[in-house]
Amino acid sequence: MEAEIFVFDMGEPVKIVDLARKMIRLDGKLPDKDIQIVFTGLRPGEKLYEELLNNSENTLPTHHQKILIARVREYDFADVYDQIEKLMVRANHHTNMNTVAMMKEMVPEFISQNSIYQSLDKK
């Protein structure tokens, strides 16, 4: 069964702080006076930006200019199944660090951000 993955052009990114300030004003209050905005930093594993596709993938146009079709890599089902089986064995018998190392071998373009697993990233 063939399936397509659609990617939406969502326009320019919106800063969460700008969105928060607008919501505070919509409530009739003043940002930083009536309601303080507190920056707590990133949580472990949290990213500032989300990548929809990796560098080896691209998109094709559709009839709508803001809807694209993702052209992603294809994998052999049996190979992926085998890798997942091995990953599950490792997850049950090894440390998290070893398990994540294997996951990074399976998906080499994945780069940890704000995580204890950054040391596993290939430079």
ZIMO-V825491 format. One record per pair of residues at least 12 apart in sequence whose C-alpha atoms are under 8 Angstrom apart, sorted by the first residue. I is the first residue (numbers start at 0). J is the second residue. D is the distance in Angstrom with one decimal. If there is no record, write none. Layout:
BEGIN
I;J;D + I;J;D
END
This chain:
BEGIN
3;68;6.7 + 3;69;7.2 + 4;68;5.8 + 4;69;5.4 + 4;70;7.9 + 5;66;6.7 + 5;67;5.6 + 5;68;4.6 + 5;69;5.8 + 6;51;7.7 + 6;66;5.9 + 6;67;5.1 + 6;68;6.0 + 6;69;6.2 + 7;65;5.8 + 7;66;4.8 + 7;67;6.3 + 8;65;4.8 + 8;66;6.2 + 8;67;7.6 + 9;65;7.5 + 16;36;7.9 + 19;36;8.0 + 41;113;7.1 + 42;113;7.2 + 43;112;7.9 + 43;113;5.3 + 43;114;5.0 + 43;115;7.7 + 44;111;6.7 + 44;112;5.6 + 44;113;5.1 + 44;114;4.8 + 45;112;6.6 + 45;113;6.4 + 45;114;8.0 + 46;112;6.1 + 46;113;7.2 + 52;69;7.8 + 52;71;7.9 + 53;108;7.2 + 55;71;7.9 + 55;72;7.8 + 56;69;7.4 + 56;70;5.8 + 56;71;5.1 + 56;72;6.7 + 57;69;6.0 + 57;70;5.3 + 57;71;7.0 + 58;70;5.4 + 82;105;7.7 + 86;98;6.8 + 86;101;6.9 + 86;102;7.4 + 96;116;6.9 + 99;116;7.4 + 100;119;6.3 + 103;119;7.8 + 103;120;7.7
END
